[in-house]
Structures are given as C-alpha cells and as structure tokens.
Amino acid sequence: MSISFLDRLHSFGDTEAIVFNGIKYPYAQLAADVAEWREFLDRESVARGEVVTLEGPSSPMACAGLLALVDRGAVVVPLSALPAPKRAEFHEIAEAEVVITLGADGGGRTAERTGRTAGHELYRRLREAGSPGLVLFSSGTTGRSKATVLDFDRVLARYGEPTRPRRTLAFLNLDHIGGINTLLHTLSQGGTLVTVPERTPSSVCQAVADHRVEVLPTTPTFLNMLLISRVYERYDLSSLQLVTYGTEPMPLGTLRRIGQALPGARLKQTYGLSELGILPTRSKGDDTLWVKLGGPGFEYEIRDDILWIRSEMAMLGYLNAPAPFDDKGFFNTQDVVETDGDYVRILGRSSEIINVAGEKVYPSEVENVLLEFPAIADATVSGRPSHVTGMVVKAVIKVRDEIAAADRAGFVSEVRAHCRRRLEAYKVPALIEISDSDHHNDRFKKSRSLV
C-alpha cells in the first residue's frame, strides 16, 4: 500500500474513523489495528502476492485487515457471509491460498491454508509488478459469478489529499466496488464511516439521526423501500447533505418522490463497475436522470447506443471469463444510453431489452409507469417467450396494501388500463403477477431473475 495513505490515517489522530455497533473507533485505533494485523499476518506467514480471502461483516476489524493485506502486497478477496456451495465456488475460482475468517460480531479471526497454489496469469502480472490485488465477484444472479481482478495500487491512486471530510453511511459491503470506494474515500478525507447492523429503512434512518450522517450512498431499490416504509418521517434526517444512487436505473418517479421526502439533501447519480471503478459524475439536476460522466483517468465513447469506457484503474481481467476490452482499452459496459449534448441517460443493460415483434422495450421505462400507480410499491419487468411476437412484457408487482384475492383480477385490469394510457401498445405488460416477495438481491439491486 502507498505509504502516504497509511501515514494519512495516523495524521487524523483521535478523529472518529468508524462507528460500529454504536462504538466510535478513532483513526489512532484503526492505525493500531492495522499494525496488529501486520503481526498476525507475520505469524501466519502470509506473503506478498498470496491470494487471501477476508470473510465476515464489514467491521473495523475487517477494514483494518483489508488495509494490512494491501500493505502486505497480498491479493485480497473480501467476502460476506455466503451459503457453503457459493463460498466453495468463490474459493475455487479465486484460487484462494489463505482463508481468514472473522467472527460474526466482526471481531476475532482465524487463518487457514487451503493447500492451493494460485497460478493464474493475472496473479503473475501483479506479482511481477509488486502490486497488491483485489478480487471482486459479481452477484451472479443470472449464472456463474465473474471474478474481477484489480491492481490495488491503481485503485488507491484516485484518492487524493483531504479536502472535505464527511460523515458517510457504509451501505454497501467490502465485497462490492461501491463499498470499497466508500471506505477508501471516507478514510482518505479524514471522514467518519458509520455502519449499520442491518440495511433496513429503520436501521439506516436511525443511524443517520443518531450519528449525524451527511452522505448516504445507496441504490434506487433501497430508496424506493424507504419511500414505501415512510419511516423517514419518524427520524431527524436534517444532517443529510447528499444522497447518491447507482448500480441500476433509477425510476424518475422514485427520484422525484425522494427529493420531496428529503428536501434538504442534494441527489446525485453515480456510475461505476467493478471492472472500471467509480467514475466522476455530475447530475444535471436533482429531479433528472441526465448525468455527465468522466473526468481525470476516465474516457468514454458511445457506439450503437452502447457505452464504452476506458479507465486508468480498469481491471486486469476476469479470472473466469474473457474481458470485453477493445484494442484501445475501452470496455463494453453493455449499458444502453441516449445522449443530450454532454449528458447521457442510462436506459439499462442491453441483455435486459425485451424485443416484442422487432420493437425494443426497456424494462425501466415500463417499471417507471407502473410505479406511478399509487397502490404499487415495487415493480420488476422482464421478457417472456411468445410464439406470436417472439417476446412479451411481463410485470411482477408488489402492492402497498393488502388486496383481497377476489379483487386482484380487477386491480390487475386497472393497472393494465393505466399502462395503456401511458405506453405504446407493445410495451404494455401482457402478463401481470402480484407477488409479496422481494425483487432485489443482497446488494439491494433489482434482480429480474428472482421474479
């Protein structure tokens, strides 16, 4: 790890670095924990270039362990709690050589050698460069998870000198690029990272109120859950200055309602991928989905409505899949966009487009219309095969209030009539199901495969 980054932690002294389970950990304690982790890694003979999983909750112990492993020059694979088969799959793909497991309360730790030798070409490149590495797994909701390999020196290079320390809520875990970015940005600025015991609207709102959180980085799905719950009405959220959202398209109606619910906070769209890092963005306004992308270290091009990005901190590649870079180093994000001058609007993944008799349907557009209906709490749209049109639109909706079984057919008819008034005929859902199940994965991102 860059010496300047660790030196910076020491310089912040008794300033609060992390709040975990209501306990405040100053930077001096975090630096001491990193030093203690170094001793632990020495005892376990963890060497530079070894592939090490770091498993457990995103606690101060986990944060210190991550920093110590990067300082050691290891390749760190942060993992949250996983079902045994998925954990074994990730260990195999990553070629994990050492497994470090934290206690369920975020404290304590054990280290175990797996007997593997990591020999992947991407690891060889990191070792030859003398660089620490980071492996992040995709959620893998539509198939086998992809394992992204990043050079951690490149990741750290984008975090500059302190300018504005803020109190930020840790919403995404360390196994997600957004969680890594939140941690490193907050610590590099001398800010305070506030964790939550669970990512529910009540828990998040209470943490904001109790610890005067200023920045809430989250997802459109969670913000919709917050609106549905209305728990924001019961807490003092006046400290919030900035709410950022990303990872999936934001329904315009949800954006405008969250602006009304949190009038004191600025709303900002973010854009990032594990493969590329988090891009600098500038939203056109709090009530619009148009955004400017790019800045130092990032470039983009739009080819056939698809966004391609070149990033100085781009991944080295996947451990288990081809990397979609062109010969100029631009990465195919597979995100379909439209443009308005220097601004772009992200419509969704090309793989999610529904082709109805040759006409394109973007799920987010239909979902936005469905969410206009007052009784609908959530909506997820996907395509289903049709022997007539090739595909038809299917919508799975979650209602705000209980609807008697006898009324459901009538309710579905009302919803379809609303869609006919707002959408072209081919975009109107041919299939509408009412479900009480959640529509998101454990990263609070809409998962169409779950419905």
N, C-alpha and C positions, 0 to 999 in steps of 0.2 A: 504494500500500500504506500501511496505517496506519504512521505514523512510529514509534509506540510499539513495534510488533512488531520493526522493524529495530533500534531502539535497544536492545531487549532482547537481540538477538543480540550486539551489542557488549559488553553488560554481562557476558556469560558468559566473555569473555576466552579463557584458554587451556584451558578445559574442552573435552573431546572432543565435537565435534558429530557427526561422521560417521566411520565406519570403512569404508573401501572398498578391496577387494583387500588387506586386512591393514594398510593405511596409515591412520594416525589424523590426522584433519583437525580442528584446534581451531576454536572459534567465531570467533576473531580471523581465521583464514584464510578461513573462509566469508564473513565480512563483507567482507574484502578482495576476494574473488572476486566478490561482488555489485557492489562498486564498479567492478571491472574490466569486468564485464558492462555496466554503465551506459555506459562509454566505448565499448565495442563497439557497443552499440545506437545511440549517437550517430553513430558512423562510418557505420553502415548506414542512418542516417536513419529508424529505426523510431519512429513517432509514437504518441502516446496514441490509443487507440481502434482501432489497426490489429490485424488478425487474424493471429497469428503461430503457426505450428506449431513445437514444440520436440521434435525427434526424436532418439532414441538411448537408451542404457541409463540407468538411474536412478543416476547417479554424482553426486559432489559438484559437478561442473561443471553437470549438469542441474538440481540443486537450486538452485544459485546463479542459474542462468539463469531458472528459474521465478520466484524471488523478485524478480529485477531486472525481469522483464517485468511482473509485477504492480505493482511500484513505478512503472514507467513508465506504467501505466494501459492497457496493451495487453490484448487478448483472447487468452489463451494456450491453445493446443491441444496438450497433451502426447501424444506418440505413441511407442509402442515399435516395434521392427522389424516391418515388415509386408510381405506379398507386394505386388509392384508394382501389381496391379489394385486391391487393397483400399486401398493408400496413395493412389492416384489418386482413388478414390471418396471417401475421407475429405477430401482436399484440396478436391474439388468441393463436397461438402456443406457444409463449414466456410467456403467462400469464402475460402480461405487467401490472404493477400496477401503474406506473407513466410514463407519456409521456412528454418528454422535446423536444421542437421543436425550432430550431434556425432559424433566418431569412435567406432569400435567399442569402443575401450578407455575410453570415457567422457570423453576429452579432445579438444582441437581442436574447431573448429567452422567452418562456412561458413554464409553467409546468401545467399538468392537471392529476388528478387522474381518473383512469378508473373504479374504483369500484370493480375490480377483486382482488382476493387473490391468490397469486402464491403458490401452494401447491405441486408441482412436487417433487418426491423423490430426484432428483438431486439437487434441490434447498435446500432441507432439509439437505443434506450432506454438502453443502457449509456453511449453517448457523451453523451447529453443529461444523464445523472446524473453524468458524470465518473467513472464506476466502472470498475475493471478487470474483465475477464470470464474465465470458464473454460469450455471446451467439452470434454465427455467423451463418448466413444462407447460404446454398449453393445457386447457381444461379437458380436451379430448372428448367432448360430448358427442361428436359425430364420428368417432373412430379412435384409432390409436393416437395417443398424445405425441406431439412433436417436442423434441428436446433441443432448445436453442442454446448455443454456446457463445458467450460474450467474453471479450477481453476486459477485465475489471479495471485495468488502468485507463482504458478509453472511457469507461463509464464514469470514473471519478473525475476525469479531465473536464467535464462540463460544469462542475460545481465550483464557482469562483469565490472571491472574497466576500465576507459578510457585508450585507447592505441593509437588510430589513428582517430581523428575527421575528418570527411569529409563532403563536401557539396553534398547532395543527393537529387535527384528529387523525389517528392512524386507522384508516378504514380498511384498506387492502393489506393483506399479509405479506410477509417477506418472500413468499413463493411466487409473487406477481411483480412485474416490472413497475407497476404503479406503487406498490408497497415499498420496493427498493428505492424508487425515486423520492417518495415522501420522506423516508428515513434519511437518506443522504442529503437531500436539500435542506431539511429542517436542521440537522446537526451541523452542516457546513455554515449555516447562518447564525448559529447560536440560539436557535429557537427551541421550543418545547414540544415534544411529541406526546400526545395524550392518547392512551389506548382505551379500548372499551372491552368489557368482559364478553359481550355478545353484540352482534351487529343487528340490533333491533331498533326501530324508531325511538322507543322509550329510553333504551340504554344510550344511544347516541345523543339524544336531546339532553338527558341528564348530565352526560359528560361535558357537553358544550356549556351548560348552565353552571355546573359546579366548578369547572376549571377555566372558564372564560376563554373558550376556544375561539380563534379568529378565522381559521381556514378549515373548511370541510371538503376534502376531496372524495368524491363518491361516484355513483353510477345513476343513470336515468331510472333504472328499475328501483333502486332504493329510494330515490326522491319521490317516485310515484307511491311507494309503500308509505312514506312519510305523510304524503297528502291524504291517502286513504285513512290512515290512523288518526289524523288530526291531533296527535299528541304534542305537536309543536305549540299548540295553543296553551298548554299547561306549563311551559317552561320559559324562563327568561333567556332568549337566544339573541339578545341585543349585542353581544360581543362579536357575533359572526360578521366578518367583513367581506369574505369571499367564499363562494361555493363553486367548486369546479366539478365538471361532469365529463365522462368519456366512456370508453370501452364499447359503446354501442350507439346507434342513432337515438337521439332524444325526440320524443313526440313534442311538437310545438305547443300543444295544449298543456302538457305537463310542465314545460318550461315556463309558460306564462302564469300558470297557477302557482308554481313555486316562487316566482317573482312576487306575487301578491301575498303569499304566506310569509315570506322572509324579505320584507321591503327594505331592510337596512343592509342587505348583503348584495354585493356585485356577483353576477353569474358569468362564468367563463367556461367555454367549451375547451377541452383538452384533446389531444390526439397522440397516441403512442402505440407502439407494438413492442413485444419482447425482442423482436428481430432488429429493431431500429432505435429503441429508446423513446423518450418523451420529447416531442417536437415543441418548440416555442409556438404559441398561438396567440391570436388576438381576435376576440369575438367582435362582430360588427355592432352588437348591442346586446343588452340583457334579454331582449324578447325576440331574438332572431337566431337562426341556426347557421347563418353565414359566418365564416371564420377565415382569417388569414393564417396560412401555415408557413413554417420555415423560419430561418434565422441562421446565425453562425453555426456552421457544422452540418447544416441540412439544406438539401435542394429537392425540388420535386418537378415532375412533368406529368401531364395528363395525356394519355394515349387511348383513343377509342373509349373515352369516358372513364378509364381506369386510372387510379392514382398510383404513380411510381415515385419512390423516394430514394434518395442517396443520402447516407448518414455517415459521419465520421466515426460514430460509435456502433455502427452496424455489426451484427453478429458475424462470427467467423463462418457459421453454417449450422445445419442441423446434425445431430448425431445419428438420426434415423430416417432422413428424407433428403431429397435433392433441395438445394437452396435456389429460390426463384430470382436470382440476380441476372441482369443482362451484362454484356461485356463492358459497359461503362460503370458498373457498380450500382445501378438503380434496381430497387427491389419492387416487385409486383405485389402491392398490398391487397389486391383483389377487391378494393373498395371502389364502388361506382360513385362518381361525383358529378355535379354540374357546377358551372362557374358563372360569376358575375364580376367582371373585371378582375381584381386581385383576390377576390373572395371565392371560396369554394363551399359547397354544401354536400355533405356526405349522405348518400341515399341508402347505402347498405352494401353487403357483400354480394359480389356477382353470383356466387354459388346459391344465394338465397332468392334470386329473382325468379318469379313464377311466370312461365310462358304459357299464356292462355290463347290458343289459336293464333300464335305468332305475335301477340301483344305482350309487352313486358309489364309486370305488376311488381312494385316494390312493397314488401311487407310493411315497412314502416309507415308508408302513406295510408294504407288501409287501417293499420293499428291506430294512427292518429285520429282518423274519422270515428272509429269505434269508441275511443276514449272520450269523444265529445258527448256520448250518450251518458246522461247523469248517473244511471244505475250501474254502469260498467266500471269496475275497479281496475281490471287489467285485461289485456288482450294480446294474444300471440297468433300471428298469421303465418301460414306456410302453404305449400302447394301439395296437391294430391292428384294422382293419375286419373285421367279421364279418357275413355275410348273415343269420345267425340271431339274434344278440344285439346287433347294431349295432357293438359293440366287444368285444374280448377282451384279456386281460392278456398282455403279452409281457415276458419277463425275459431279459436278456443278462448272463451271469455270467462272472467271471474266477476261475479256480481257483488255490489256493495252490501246489499241487504238480502235476507232470505227470500227466495221466490218459491211459492208453493208449487209442487210438481204439476198441478193442474194448470198453473198459469204460465209455465215455461214455454209452451208452444206459442202462446200469444206474445210473450215477451220477445222470443226469437223473431217473430214476424215483424214486430215493431223495430227491432234492431236492423233487420234486413231492409225495411222501408226507409229508415234513416240513411243507410248506406246508398240506396238507390238515388236519394235526393242529392247526395254529396259526391258520388263516384260514377265514372263511366260504367256501363253495364258489365263489361268483362272483369272489372275489379271488385264487383260486389260478391261477397262470400257465398258460394254455393252451399257450403257446409258450415253450420254454426253449432258449436257444442258449449254447454255450460259446465265448468269444472271448478271444484273448490281447491284444487292442487296449486302449488306454487309454480310459476312459469320460469323461474330463474335457477341458475346453478349456484354453487357455494361461493362464487365470486360476484354474486349479485348482478349477473349479466343474463339477459333473456336467452333462453335455450329452446330453440324451436324443436329440437329432437325430444324434449321432455313431454311435448304435447302431441 
